[in-house]
């Protein structure tokens, strides 16, 4: 092939390729213009607006400040603190639980409502907040465990501060969700998390018995004192029942008869079956106990049930 004919052929190919590119660009431009001129479905527009509003709220300065405050407060609660420190933390926590009750309890309120208009459930595991922040509902779960752990402390002053915060949580739920019972599964798990690790002296002495009993009684002058005993009774009773069973198990685990201890822990797991997270925690503990006793098949079954 001569050089002139080769150049002519390549020139023709470049022109054809260039023409196709131009036609493709024009087609894309027309499609975009048509899409812009086509009116959007109102439902899609609303959904897009809601998504944009939610995204904007998630990164708003107020939201970032709230999540950061919760993260700092939770970090302080997780550390061993003096009575003076808890007397400083307690008012801050009570104020946060009341002022932000709707945000903290949003998943529970939506679950109780059970309507089609309820917001989408929180993703699991939840999207972490920017350090050192904490998302509202995960903060509530972790703070509840910390409060119940402090409420089982040997020091009466610490127990008193923790109980006032737990009462504020129950009052917030009654106001925001219309019922304290929405907290039962979460608080039952928090109680297990507080006493199960380790299942020792606090569980054996029934550390939470008096504190839970005090939550049944209304506080004079409180905005929710009317009907408080009936509103909080079922939730407190569930916590008292779980605490009593863990106390029995704590006494029983010193028994050299492994099978008897396993039977007791099976009974605890069955009693907590209505609270999924607490039920799984009991099953994981049971699996570990069976594994320590070299009951491999039973340990695997308990672990599989917890995972399922």
C-alpha positions in Angstrom: 0.0 0.0 0.0 1.4 3.4 -0.9 2.0 6.1 1.7 -0.7 8.4 0.1 -3.4 5.8 0.2 -2.5 4.8 3.8 -2.7 8.5 4.9 -6.1 8.9 3.2 -7.5 5.8 4.9 -6.4 6.9 8.4 -7.8 10.4 7.7 -11.1 8.8 6.7 -11.1 6.8 9.9 -10.4 9.8 12.1 -13.2 11.8 10.4 -15.7 8.9 11.0 -14.6 8.5 14.6 -14.8 12.2 15.2 -18.3 12.2 13.6 -19.5 9.4 15.8 -18.2 11.1 18.9 -20.0 14.3 18.0 -23.2 12.4 17.4 -22.9 10.6 20.7 -22.3 13.9 22.5 -25.4 15.4 20.8 -27.5 12.4 21.8 -26.4 12.7 25.4 -27.1 16.4 25.5 -30.6 15.9 24.1 -31.4 13.2 26.6 -30.3 15.4 29.5 -32.3 18.3 28.2 -35.4 16.0 27.9 -34.9 14.8 31.4 -34.7 18.3 32.7 -37.9 19.4 30.9 -39.8 16.3 32.1 -41.7 17.1 35.3 -40.5 15.0 38.2 -42.9 12.7 40.0 -44.1 14.5 43.2 -43.3 11.4 45.3 -39.8 11.2 43.9 -39.3 14.9 44.6 -40.5 14.5 48.2 -38.3 11.5 48.7 -35.3 13.4 47.2 -36.0 16.4 49.4 -36.3 14.3 52.5 -33.1 12.5 51.7 -31.3 15.8 51.2 -32.7 17.2 54.4 -31.7 14.2 56.4 -28.2 14.4 54.9 -28.0 18.1 55.7 -29.2 17.5 59.2 -26.6 14.7 59.7 -23.7 17.1 59.0 -25.3 20.2 60.5 -23.1 22.0 63.2 -25.8 21.3 65.8 -25.8 17.6 65.1 -22.0 17.3 65.1 -21.9 19.2 68.4 -24.6 16.9 69.9 -22.8 13.7 68.8 -19.4 15.1 70.0 -21.0 16.0 73.4 -22.4 12.5 73.7 -19.1 10.9 72.8 -17.2 12.9 75.5 -19.9 12.3 78.1 -19.9 8.5 77.4 -16.1 8.4 77.6 -16.3 10.0 81.1 -19.0 7.6 82.2 -17.0 4.5 81.1 -14.1 5.5 83.4 -14.1 5.0 87.2 -15.2 8.4 88.6 -15.5 9.8 92.0 -18.7 10.8 93.7 -17.9 14.5 93.0 -17.4 13.8 89.3 -20.7 11.9 89.1 -22.4 14.8 90.8 -21.1 16.9 87.9 -22.0 14.4 85.2 -25.4 13.5 86.4 -27.2 16.9 85.7 -25.6 17.0 82.3 -26.8 13.5 81.4 -30.3 14.1 82.7 -30.6 17.3 80.7 -29.4 15.5 77.6 -31.8 12.6 78.1 -34.7 15.0 78.4 -33.9 17.7 75.8 -32.9 15.1 73.1 -35.4 12.4 73.9 -37.0 12.3 70.5 -33.6 11.8 68.8 -32.3 9.3 71.3 -35.5 7.2 71.2 -36.3 7.6 67.5 -35.9 3.8 66.6 -38.0 2.8 69.6 -40.7 5.3 68.8 -40.8 4.2 65.2 -41.0 0.5 66.2 -43.8 1.3 68.6 -45.8 3.3 66.0 -45.4 0.5 63.4 -46.9 2.7 60.7 -45.9 3.0 57.1 -45.0 6.6 57.7 -42.5 5.7 60.3 -38.9 6.5 59.4 -36.5 3.9 58.1 -34.9 1.8 60.8 -31.3 2.6 61.9 -28.7 0.7 59.9 -27.0 -2.2 61.8 -24.3 -1.8 62.7 -25.0 1.9 63.0 -22.9 4.3 61.0 -20.2 5.6 63.4 -20.1 9.2 64.2 -17.0 11.3 63.6 -14.6 10.9 66.5 -15.0 11.5 69.4 -18.7 11.6 68.7 -21.4 8.9 69.2 -24.7 8.4 67.4 -27.9 9.0 69.5 -29.3 5.5 69.9 -25.9 3.7 70.3 -25.1 6.3 73.0 -28.4 5.5 74.8 -27.6 1.7 74.8 -24.0 2.2 76.1 -25.0 4.9 78.6 -27.7 2.6 80.0 -25.1 -0.1 80.6 -22.8 2.4 82.4 -25.6 3.7 84.6 -26.7 0.2 85.6 -23.1 -0.7 86.4 -22.7 2.4 88.6 -26.1 1.7 90.2 -24.6 -1.6 91.4 -21.7 0.1 93.0 -21.0 -0.4 96.7 -21.1 3.4 97.3 -24.6 4.6 98.1 -23.8 8.1 96.8 -22.9 6.7 93.3 -25.9 4.5 93.3 -28.1 7.6 94.0 -26.7 9.6 91.1 -27.1 6.6 88.7 -30.7 6.1 89.8 -31.7 9.7 89.2 -30.3 9.4 85.6 -32.2 6.1 85.1 -35.4 7.7 86.3 -34.8 10.6 83.8 -34.5 8.0 81.0 -37.8 6.4 82.0 -39.5 9.8 82.2 -38.1 10.8 78.8 -39.5 7.5 77.2 -42.9 8.1 78.8 -43.0 11.6 77.4 -41.6 10.9 73.9 -43.0 7.4 73.2 -46.0 7.4 75.5 -44.8 4.3 77.3 -41.9 3.2 79.4 -42.1 -0.4 78.1 -40.3 0.6 74.8 -37.1 0.5 76.9 -37.6 -3.0 78.3 -35.5 -5.0 75.8 -32.7 -2.4 75.7 -32.5 -2.0 79.5 -32.7 -5.8 80.1 -29.6 -6.2 77.8 -27.9 -3.3 79.6 -28.5 -5.0 82.9 -27.0 -8.3 81.6 -24.1 -6.4 80.2 -23.6 -4.6 83.6 -23.8 -7.8 85.7 -22.6 -10.6 83.4 -19.1 -9.2 82.9 -18.1 -10.6 85.3 -20.9 -12.4 87.0 -19.5 -11.9 90.5 -20.0 -10.1 93.7 -22.4 -7.4 92.4 -24.7 -10.1 91.0 -24.4 -12.3 94.1 -25.4 -9.6 96.5 -28.4 -8.5 94.4 -26.8 -5.1 93.9 -29.6 -3.6 91.9 -32.6 -4.8 94.0 -33.1 -1.7 96.1 -32.3 0.7 93.2 -34.8 -0.9 90.9 -37.4 -0.9 93.6 -37.0 2.8 94.1 -37.7 3.4 90.4 -41.3 2.2 91.0 -42.1 5.0 93.4 -43.0 8.4 91.9 -41.0 11.5 92.8 -43.2 14.2 94.4 -43.5 17.2 92.2 -42.5 15.4 89.0 -44.4 16.2 85.8 -45.0 12.5 85.3 -45.8 11.5 88.9 -49.5 10.8 88.2 -49.8 7.1 87.2 -46.1 6.6 87.4 -46.3 3.3 89.3 -48.5 1.7 86.6 -46.4 3.3 83.7 -43.0 2.1 85.0 -44.1 -1.0 86.8 -43.8 -3.5 83.9 -40.4 -2.4 82.9 -39.0 -2.3 86.4 -40.5 -5.8 87.0 -38.8 -7.2 84.0 -35.5 -5.7 85.2 -36.0 -7.1 88.7 -36.8 -10.6 87.3 -33.6 -10.5 85.2 -31.5 -9.3 88.1 -32.9 -12.1 90.4 -32.1 -14.8 87.8 -28.6 -13.5 87.4 -28.2 -13.5 91.2 -29.2 -17.2 91.4 -26.8 -18.0 88.6 -24.0 -16.1 90.3 -24.5 -18.2 93.4 -25.0 -21.4 91.5 -21.8 -21.1 89.3 -19.6 -21.9 92.3 -21.3 -25.4 92.2 -18.8 -28.0 91.1 -21.6 -29.8 89.2 -21.2 -28.3 85.8 -24.4 -29.8 84.4 -26.4 -28.2 87.2 -24.9 -24.8 86.4 -25.6 -25.3 82.7 -29.2 -26.1 83.4 -29.5 -22.9 85.5 -28.0 -20.8 82.7 -30.3 -22.5 80.2 -33.2 -21.4 82.4 -31.8 -17.8 82.4 -31.5 -17.8 78.6 -35.0 -19.1 78.3 -36.4 -16.4 80.7 -34.7 -13.7 78.6 -36.0 -15.0 75.2 -38.4 -12.1 74.9 -35.4 -9.6 74.8 -33.3 -10.7 71.8 -30.0 -9.0 72.7 -30.1 -10.2 76.4 -31.1 -13.7 75.2 -28.1 -13.8 72.9 -25.8 -12.6 75.7 -27.0 -15.4 77.9 -26.5 -17.9 75.1 -23.0 -16.7 74.4 -22.2 -17.1 78.1 -23.7 -20.6 78.1 -21.7 -21.5 75.0 -18.5 -20.4 76.8 -19.4 -22.4 79.9 -20.1 -25.5 77.8 -16.8 -25.0 75.9 -14.9 -24.8 79.2 -16.5 -28.0 80.2 -15.5 -29.6 76.9 -19.1 -30.1 75.8 -18.2 -29.1 72.3 -21.4 -30.0 70.4 -23.6 -28.3 72.9 -21.4 -25.2 73.0 -21.6 -25.0 69.2 -25.4 -25.3 69.3 -25.7 -22.5 71.9 -23.3 -20.3 69.8 -25.2 -21.0 66.6 -28.5 -20.2 68.3 -27.0 -16.9 69.6 -25.7 -16.0 66.1 -29.0 -16.9 64.5 
